[in-house]
Amino acid sequence: MRAETIAARTIFSDRHTAYQFTSEPVSDEELGQIYDLAKFTPTALNSQPLRITFVRTPAAKARLLPLLNESNRSK
């Protein structure tokens, strides 16, 4: 299979929404790689800036929780 086909399949078909998370921490290196992949992705009419918040501590998670849609809080 051609590299372009594999890349297209990965981008458009092999993605999913996470509905639960593990307690395994994400390293700074992994966060950097994720950011590098996401920083140039398109947004609605290219008018919405990409906003990323790295939440690591229980206190930070508690501050973020009230801002989430109620149906997403348990996730």
Backbone atoms as SQL, in Angstrom:
CREATE TABLE atoms (id INTEGER PRIMARY KEY, chain TEXT, resi INTEGER, resn TEXT, atom TEXT, x REAL, y REAL, z REAL);
INSERT INTO atoms VALUES
  (1, 'A', 1, 'MET', 'N', 0.843, -1.169, 0.000),
  (2, 'A', 1, 'MET', 'CA', 0.000, 0.000, 0.000),
  (3, 'A', 1, 'MET', 'C', 0.895, 1.241, 0.000),
  (4, 'A', 2, 'ARG', 'N', 0.526, 2.228, -0.786),
  (5, 'A', 2, 'ARG', 'CA', 1.312, 3.455, -0.890),
  (6, 'A', 2, 'ARG', 'C', 1.259, 4.252, 0.406),
  (7, 'A', 3, 'ALA', 'N', 2.328, 4.979, 0.682),
  (8, 'A', 3, 'ALA', 'CA', 2.415, 5.787, 1.903),
  (9, 'A', 3, 'ALA', 'C', 1.287, 6.814, 1.967),
  (10, 'A', 4, 'GLU', 'N', 0.926, 7.393, 0.821),
  (11, 'A', 4, 'GLU', 'CA', -0.145, 8.387, 0.800),
  (12, 'A', 4, 'GLU', 'C', -1.477, 7.770, 1.195),
  (13, 'A', 5, 'THR', 'N', -1.709, 6.531, 0.757),
  (14, 'A', 5, 'THR', 'CA', -2.946, 5.828, 1.095),
  (15, 'A', 5, 'THR', 'C', -2.992, 5.530, 2.586),
  (16, 'A', 6, 'ILE', 'N', -1.876, 5.090, 3.125),
  (17, 'A', 6, 'ILE', 'CA', -1.801, 4.805, 4.557),
  (18, 'A', 6, 'ILE', 'C', -2.032, 6.089, 5.352),
  (19, 'A', 7, 'ALA', 'N', -1.402, 7.173, 4.934),
  (20, 'A', 7, 'ALA', 'CA', -1.567, 8.445, 5.632),
  (21, 'A', 7, 'ALA', 'C', -3.021, 8.909, 5.578),
  (22, 'A', 8, 'ALA', 'N', -3.639, 8.811, 4.411),
  (23, 'A', 8, 'ALA', 'CA', -5.035, 9.239, 4.276),
  (24, 'A', 8, 'ALA', 'C', -5.947, 8.373, 5.139),
  (25, 'A', 9, 'ARG', 'N', -5.715, 7.086, 5.166),
  (26, 'A', 9, 'ARG', 'CA', -6.530, 6.197, 5.993),
  (27, 'A', 9, 'ARG', 'C', -6.371, 6.558, 7.470),
  (28, 'A', 10, 'THR', 'N', -5.138, 6.815, 7.864),
  (29, 'A', 10, 'THR', 'CA', -4.880, 7.184, 9.256),
  (30, 'A', 10, 'THR', 'C', -5.590, 8.476, 9.615),
  (31, 'A', 11, 'ILE', 'N', -5.507, 9.464, 8.729),
  (32, 'A', 11, 'ILE', 'CA', -6.099, 10.772, 9.000),
  (33, 'A', 11, 'ILE', 'C', -7.623, 10.718, 9.012),
  (34, 'A', 12, 'PHE', 'N', -8.224, 10.015, 8.058),
  (35, 'A', 12, 'PHE', 'CA', -9.665, 10.101, 7.885),
  (36, 'A', 12, 'PHE', 'C', -10.464, 8.914, 8.397),
  (37, 'A', 13, 'SER', 'N', -9.857, 7.793, 8.601),
  (38, 'A', 13, 'SER', 'CA', -10.631, 6.610, 8.975),
  (39, 'A', 13, 'SER', 'C', -10.288, 6.021, 10.337),
  (40, 'A', 14, 'ASP', 'N', -9.066, 6.158, 10.761),
  (41, 'A', 14, 'ASP', 'CA', -8.630, 5.472, 11.969),
  (42, 'A', 14, 'ASP', 'C', -8.655, 6.367, 13.206),
  (43, 'A', 15, 'ARG', 'N', -9.458, 7.398, 13.201),
  (44, 'A', 15, 'ARG', 'CA', -9.558, 8.298, 14.340),
  (45, 'A', 15, 'ARG', 'C', -10.818, 7.979, 15.129),
  (46, 'A', 16, 'HIS', 'N', -10.793, 8.292, 16.391),
  (47, 'A', 16, 'HIS', 'CA', -11.964, 8.071, 17.228),
  (48, 'A', 16, 'HIS', 'C', -11.950, 9.062, 18.393),
  (49, 'A', 17, 'THR', 'N', -13.074, 9.204, 19.014),
  (50, 'A', 17, 'THR', 'CA', -13.189, 10.063, 20.177),
  (51, 'A', 17, 'THR', 'C', -12.905, 9.246, 21.417),
  (52, 'A', 18, 'ALA', 'N', -12.109, 9.802, 22.307),
  (53, 'A', 18, 'ALA', 'CA', -11.806, 9.121, 23.566),
  (54, 'A', 18, 'ALA', 'C', -12.957, 9.339, 24.528),
  (55, 'A', 19, 'TYR', 'N', -13.436, 8.260, 25.123),
  (56, 'A', 19, 'TYR', 'CA', -14.512, 8.347, 26.095),
  (57, 'A', 19, 'TYR', 'C', -14.048, 8.014, 27.510),
  (58, 'A', 20, 'GLN', 'N', -12.811, 7.624, 27.622),
  (59, 'A', 20, 'GLN', 'CA', -12.244, 7.389, 28.940),
  (60, 'A', 20, 'GLN', 'C', -10.736, 7.535, 28.844),
  (61, 'A', 21, 'PHE', 'N', -10.114, 7.756, 29.972),
  (62, 'A', 21, 'PHE', 'CA', -8.689, 8.002, 30.007),
  (63, 'A', 21, 'PHE', 'C', -8.051, 7.101, 31.048),
  (64, 'A', 22, 'THR', 'N', -6.782, 6.843, 30.885),
  (65, 'A', 22, 'THR', 'CA', -6.044, 6.059, 31.864),
  (66, 'A', 22, 'THR', 'C', -5.346, 7.014, 32.827),
  (67, 'A', 23, 'SER', 'N', -4.794, 6.465, 33.864),
  (68, 'A', 23, 'SER', 'CA', -4.053, 7.297, 34.821),
  (69, 'A', 23, 'SER', 'C', -2.587, 7.435, 34.406),
  (70, 'A', 24, 'GLU', 'N', -2.210, 6.837, 33.279),
  (71, 'A', 24, 'GLU', 'CA', -0.835, 6.924, 32.788),
  (72, 'A', 24, 'GLU', 'C', -0.526, 8.340, 32.328),
  (73, 'A', 25, 'PRO', 'N', 0.522, 8.962, 32.855),
  (74, 'A', 25, 'PRO', 'CA', 0.826, 10.343, 32.460),
  (75, 'A', 25, 'PRO', 'C', 1.322, 10.440, 31.020),
  (76, 'A', 26, 'VAL', 'N', 1.107, 11.594, 30.438),
  (77, 'A', 26, 'VAL', 'CA', 1.588, 11.893, 29.092),
  (78, 'A', 26, 'VAL', 'C', 2.855, 12.728, 29.257),
  (79, 'A', 27, 'SER', 'N', 3.910, 12.321, 28.587),
  (80, 'A', 27, 'SER', 'CA', 5.196, 13.003, 28.747),
  (81, 'A', 27, 'SER', 'C', 5.212, 14.339, 28.002),
  (82, 'A', 28, 'ASP', 'N', 6.143, 15.195, 28.393),
  (83, 'A', 28, 'ASP', 'CA', 6.312, 16.467, 27.691),
  (84, 'A', 28, 'ASP', 'C', 6.637, 16.231, 26.219),
  (85, 'A', 29, 'GLU', 'N', 7.417, 15.217, 25.933),
  (86, 'A', 29, 'GLU', 'CA', 7.762, 14.882, 24.544),
  (87, 'A', 29, 'GLU', 'C', 6.507, 14.501, 23.753),
  (88, 'A', 30, 'GLU', 'N', 5.644, 13.681, 24.346),
  (89, 'A', 30, 'GLU', 'CA', 4.405, 13.286, 23.667),
  (90, 'A', 30, 'GLU', 'C', 3.503, 14.503, 23.451),
  (91, 'A', 31, 'LEU', 'N', 3.411, 15.391, 24.441),
  (92, 'A', 31, 'LEU', 'CA', 2.605, 16.599, 24.279),
  (93, 'A', 31, 'LEU', 'C', 3.146, 17.454, 23.137),
  (94, 'A', 32, 'GLY', 'N', 4.454, 17.546, 23.030),
  (95, 'A', 32, 'GLY', 'CA', 5.068, 18.292, 21.939),
  (96, 'A', 32, 'GLY', 'C', 4.745, 17.693, 20.585),
  (97, 'A', 33, 'GLN', 'N', 4.779, 16.368, 20.500),
  (98, 'A', 33, 'GLN', 'CA', 4.459, 15.692, 19.242),
  (99, 'A', 33, 'GLN', 'C', 2.993, 15.903, 18.876),
  (100, 'A', 34, 'ILE', 'N', 2.118, 15.829, 19.868),
  (101, 'A', 34, 'ILE', 'CA', 0.692, 16.051, 19.614),
  (102, 'A', 34, 'ILE', 'C', 0.472, 17.474, 19.116),
  (103, 'A', 35, 'TYR', 'N', 1.104, 18.431, 19.766),
  (104, 'A', 35, 'TYR', 'CA', 0.969, 19.822, 19.349),
  (105, 'A', 35, 'TYR', 'C', 1.474, 20.019, 17.917),
  (106, 'A', 36, 'ASP', 'N', 2.619, 19.416, 17.599),
  (107, 'A', 36, 'ASP', 'CA', 3.174, 19.547, 16.247),
  (108, 'A', 36, 'ASP', 'C', 2.217, 19.013, 15.193),
  (109, 'A', 37, 'LEU', 'N', 1.463, 17.970, 15.511),
  (110, 'A', 37, 'LEU', 'CA', 0.492, 17.415, 14.565),
  (111, 'A', 37, 'LEU', 'C', -0.751, 18.294, 14.460),
  (112, 'A', 38, 'ALA', 'N', -1.120, 18.943, 15.540),
  (113, 'A', 38, 'ALA', 'CA', -2.387, 19.666, 15.578),
  (114, 'A', 38, 'ALA', 'C', -2.293, 21.147, 15.238),
  (115, 'A', 39, 'LYS', 'N', -1.135, 21.739, 15.316),
  (116, 'A', 39, 'LYS', 'CA', -1.047, 23.192, 15.247),
  (117, 'A', 39, 'LYS', 'C', -1.471, 23.805, 13.914),
  (118, 'A', 40, 'PHE', 'N', -1.449, 23.049, 12.844),
  (119, 'A', 40, 'PHE', 'CA', -1.846, 23.604, 11.556),
  (120, 'A', 40, 'PHE', 'C', -3.154, 23.022, 11.030),
  (121, 'A', 41, 'THR', 'N', -3.912, 22.360, 11.885),
  (122, 'A', 41, 'THR', 'CA', -5.176, 21.785, 11.427),
  (123, 'A', 41, 'THR', 'C', -6.180, 22.899, 11.172),
  (124, 'A', 42, 'PRO', 'N', -7.048, 22.699, 10.193),
  (125, 'A', 42, 'PRO', 'CA', -8.031, 23.733, 9.888),
  (126, 'A', 42, 'PRO', 'C', -9.102, 23.827, 10.979),
  (127, 'A', 43, 'THR', 'N', -9.676, 24.999, 11.094),
  (128, 'A', 43, 'THR', 'CA', -10.788, 25.214, 12.002),
  (129, 'A', 43, 'THR', 'C', -11.952, 25.740, 11.183),
  (130, 'A', 44, 'ALA', 'N', -13.066, 25.998, 11.807),
  (131, 'A', 44, 'ALA', 'CA', -14.246, 26.460, 11.083),
  (132, 'A', 44, 'ALA', 'C', -13.931, 27.753, 10.334),
  (133, 'A', 45, 'LEU', 'N', -13.911, 27.664, 9.037),
  (134, 'A', 45, 'LEU', 'CA', -13.610, 28.797, 8.159),
  (135, 'A', 45, 'LEU', 'C', -12.293, 29.469, 8.505),
  (136, 'A', 46, 'ASN', 'N', -11.391, 28.699, 9.088),
  (137, 'A', 46, 'ASN', 'CA', -10.086, 29.197, 9.530),
  (138, 'A', 46, 'ASN', 'C', -10.209, 30.432, 10.428),
  (139, 'A', 47, 'SER', 'N', -11.282, 30.492, 11.186),
  (140, 'A', 47, 'SER', 'CA', -11.515, 31.666, 12.026),
  (141, 'A', 47, 'SER', 'C', -11.436, 31.366, 13.521),
  (142, 'A', 48, 'GLN', 'N', -11.297, 30.113, 13.883),
  (143, 'A', 48, 'GLN', 'CA', -11.227, 29.761, 15.294),
  (144, 'A', 48, 'GLN', 'C', -9.796, 29.397, 15.656),
  (145, 'A', 49, 'PRO', 'N', -9.208, 30.115, 16.590),
  (146, 'A', 49, 'PRO', 'CA', -7.838, 29.768, 16.979),
  (147, 'A', 49, 'PRO', 'C', -7.814, 28.439, 17.726),
  (148, 'A', 50, 'LEU', 'N', -6.732, 27.720, 17.558),
  (149, 'A', 50, 'LEU', 'CA', -6.534, 26.471, 18.281),
  (150, 'A', 50, 'LEU', 'C', -6.183, 26.810, 19.721),
  (151, 'A', 51, 'ARG', 'N', -6.926, 26.261, 20.649),
  (152, 'A', 51, 'ARG', 'CA', -6.659, 26.484, 22.069),
  (153, 'A', 51, 'ARG', 'C', -6.397, 25.142, 22.720),
  (154, 'A', 52, 'ILE', 'N', -5.261, 25.038, 23.339),
  (155, 'A', 52, 'ILE', 'CA', -4.865, 23.787, 23.982),
  (156, 'A', 52, 'ILE', 'C', -4.573, 24.072, 25.445),
  (157, 'A', 53, 'THR', 'N', -5.117, 23.244, 26.304),
  (158, 'A', 53, 'THR', 'CA', -4.836, 23.344, 27.733),
  (159, 'A', 53, 'THR', 'C', -4.346, 21.988, 28.204),
  (160, 'A', 54, 'PHE', 'N', -3.146, 21.959, 28.759),
  (161, 'A', 54, 'PHE', 'CA', -2.610, 20.729, 29.316),
  (162, 'A', 54, 'PHE', 'C', -2.961, 20.714, 30.798),
  (163, 'A', 55, 'VAL', 'N', -3.780, 19.769, 31.191),
  (164, 'A', 55, 'VAL', 'CA', -4.251, 19.684, 32.567),
  (165, 'A', 55, 'VAL', 'C', -3.647, 18.430, 33.181),
  (166, 'A', 56, 'ARG', 'N', -2.837, 18.620, 34.207),
  (167, 'A', 56, 'ARG', 'CA', -2.116, 17.487, 34.773),
  (168, 'A', 56, 'ARG', 'C', -2.407, 17.211, 36.243),
  (169, 'A', 57, 'THR', 'N', -2.673, 18.223, 37.016),
  (170, 'A', 57, 'THR', 'CA', -2.832, 18.020, 38.456),
  (171, 'A', 57, 'THR', 'C', -4.309, 17.841, 38.814),
  (172, 'A', 58, 'PRO', 'N', -4.590, 17.165, 39.909),
  (173, 'A', 58, 'PRO', 'CA', -5.982, 17.046, 40.354),
  (174, 'A', 58, 'PRO', 'C', -6.634, 18.411, 40.592),
  (175, 'A', 59, 'ALA', 'N', -5.866, 19.374, 41.105),
  (176, 'A', 59, 'ALA', 'CA', -6.418, 20.713, 41.339),
  (177, 'A', 59, 'ALA', 'C', -6.810, 21.377, 40.019),
  (178, 'A', 60, 'ALA', 'N', -5.976, 21.238, 39.010),
  (179, 'A', 60, 'ALA', 'CA', -6.282, 21.820, 37.696),
  (180, 'A', 60, 'ALA', 'C', -7.495, 21.138, 37.077),
  (181, 'A', 61, 'LYS', 'N', -7.591, 19.830, 37.233),
  (182, 'A', 61, 'LYS', 'CA', -8.750, 19.097, 36.714),
  (183, 'A', 61, 'LYS', 'C', -10.025, 19.555, 37.405),
  (184, 'A', 62, 'ALA', 'N', -9.953, 19.806, 38.709),
  (185, 'A', 62, 'ALA', 'CA', -11.115, 20.271, 39.456),
  (186, 'A', 62, 'ALA', 'C', -11.556, 21.657, 38.977),
  (187, 'A', 63, 'ARG', 'N', -10.601, 22.515, 38.631),
  (188, 'A', 63, 'ARG', 'CA', -10.930, 23.846, 38.101),
  (189, 'A', 63, 'ARG', 'C', -11.571, 23.766, 36.724),
  (190, 'A', 64, 'LEU', 'N', -11.158, 22.799, 35.930),
  (191, 'A', 64, 'LEU', 'CA', -11.668, 22.646, 34.574),
  (192, 'A', 64, 'LEU', 'C', -13.060, 22.017, 34.544),
  (193, 'A', 65, 'LEU', 'N', -13.342, 21.149, 35.474),
  (194, 'A', 65, 'LEU', 'CA', -14.578, 20.368, 35.472),
  (195, 'A', 65, 'LEU', 'C', -15.852, 21.202, 35.310),
  (196, 'A', 66, 'PRO', 'N', -16.035, 22.304, 36.037),
  (197, 'A', 66, 'PRO', 'CA', -17.275, 23.078, 35.873),
  (198, 'A', 66, 'PRO', 'C', -17.430, 23.710, 34.486),
  (199, 'A', 67, 'LEU', 'N', -16.348, 23.806, 33.737),
  (200, 'A', 67, 'LEU', 'CA', -16.401, 24.417, 32.412),
  (201, 'A', 67, 'LEU', 'C', -16.838, 23.437, 31.330),
  (202, 'A', 68, 'LEU', 'N', -16.828, 22.151, 31.657),
  (203, 'A', 68, 'LEU', 'CA', -17.206, 21.129, 30.690),
  (204, 'A', 68, 'LEU', 'C', -18.716, 20.991, 30.601),
  (205, 'A', 69, 'ASN', 'N', -19.190, 20.558, 29.447),
  (206, 'A', 69, 'ASN', 'CA', -20.592, 20.221, 29.296),
  (207, 'A', 69, 'ASN', 'C', -20.920, 19.142, 30.327),
  (208, 'A', 70, 'GLU', 'N', -22.045, 19.257, 30.962),
  (209, 'A', 70, 'GLU', 'CA', -22.411, 18.331, 32.036),
  (210, 'A', 70, 'GLU', 'C', -22.354, 16.868, 31.601),
  (211, 'A', 71, 'SER', 'N', -22.730, 16.586, 30.369),
  (212, 'A', 71, 'SER', 'CA', -22.718, 15.191, 29.894),
  (213, 'A', 71, 'SER', 'C', -21.306, 14.661, 29.693),
  (214, 'A', 72, 'ASN', 'N', -20.296, 15.533, 29.657),
  (215, 'A', 72, 'ASN', 'CA', -18.907, 15.106, 29.473),
  (216, 'A', 72, 'ASN', 'C', -18.113, 15.026, 30.775),
  (217, 'A', 73, 'ARG', 'N', -18.670, 15.496, 31.855),
  (218, 'A', 73, 'ARG', 'CA', -17.938, 15.573, 33.107),
  (219, 'A', 73, 'ARG', 'C', -17.496, 14.209, 33.641),
  (220, 'A', 74, 'SER', 'N', -18.312, 13.211, 33.495),
  (221, 'A', 74, 'SER', 'CA', -17.934, 11.892, 34.011),
  (222, 'A', 74, 'SER', 'C', -16.811, 11.252, 33.208),
  (223, 'A', 75, 'LYS', 'N', -16.605, 11.713, 32.002),
  (224, 'A', 75, 'LYS', 'CA', -15.555, 11.155, 31.143),
  (225, 'A', 75, 'LYS', 'C', -14.219, 11.726, 31.519);
